């Protein structure tokens, strides 16, 4: 089982200069409860590894006198952590409390008295009323990833009872209190170091945090923390950068994230707020990379369509094209001229994009002759959804507007081409866009983390993902 996963959910804490985040994460009490269950399994395994050293000594036992004794080969048989709780300490962090725990072990005993009489056997020890209280600090390492450590730990062994088997076990009952104290001390000294080890063992897993996650050949997204977490009585709120960058070139866009706030939520373990800033930073990156352009040729048009990309079809609407370039195939270049703008309104995601469409005639020698350049304004609606651990989407055309930019064939009525370009957008451009959007981009993740019972709402200026989580081996 993934160790101490309840810590993994909250330990996204690299410290940088505070700024508005593009992404916010809220871990609820339900999420902490799930983490507590996983964390107990890890701590229980650690406590089962307690190594109890051999104990020996001499005690005066009336009426026998001095008795030499030794306890050896002691092994933990069982550890029970029946009652535990994780508490949020507002403004500080976390505290884990374990009450009424028990440890059972088995070992061998040996005695010698009257200098010549020896006896031996086995024993069973039950340690009850064990309490452990742990304070946990979360910091950032040099890579901006989280590091956890135990800042304080207190362990108390309530009582120990020992039962001897074999030989003259009645003899041991005369001085079992001496041995009880020795075993209690031996156990108590090891509990906190082992619990601290269980917390430290989480750090290799925390290094799996996708602080920078590659999206594709053009872009990566950064999920480093921009401020310390906010700990309240009911949740831990994390602020992540949530910004797209060109791979290898972290240039800031000409706009900044604005503040947004996640409403109180209790139904799911985890809530992720993805702001419009994050989506707009993606538009900036892809536009800068030149990825928002597409050459369209006739073989991309459905065979059943009566509209073909050739000078004959276009000549029916712009006669001078057919007159000057008869019998030639054509190619279109659709590209953006500035960054698309993405807006989030309740239950609605809209993308506004301005671009150009350049039409070329393909000469017999394969050279391209420009025919005209149209200014293109489009508005599309986006449906956004979570697919495994990625946020994906699909768009549909709302409206389109064309105006003439440059004509190399003389003046013509642009409106006559509306139907052609409506068709081109709907059957070629938007399906190509949706193929890419369906691939999605990575959400902030840690280790082998899966999302279950996921719901997504589009709100003003951000979308809210509510989800439960599961960690797998």
Secondary structure, DSSP 8 states (H G I E B T S, - for coil): --TTHHHHTT-----------SEEEEEEHHHHHHHHHHHHHHHHHHHTT-----EEEEEEETTTEEEEEEEEEEEEEEEE--EEEEEEETTTEEEEEEEEEEEEEEEEEEEEETTTEEEEEEEEEEEEEEEEEEEEEEEE-TTS-EEEEEEEEEEE--EEEEEEESSSHHHHHTSHHHHHHHHHHHHHHHHHHHHHHHHHTTHHHHTT--SEEE-SSSEEEE--BSS--EE-SSEEEEEE--EEEETTB----SS-----------SSSEEEEEEHHHHHHHHHHHHHTT-SEEEE-GGGS-TT-S--SBHHHHHTTSHHHHHHSTT-BEEEEEEESS--EEEEETTEEEEEEEEEEEEEEE-TTS-EEEEEEEEEEEEEEEEEEEETTEEEEEEEEEEEEEEEEEESS----GGGGHHHHHHHIIIIIHHHHHHHHHH-EE----SSEEEEEEEEEEETTEEEEEEEEEE--
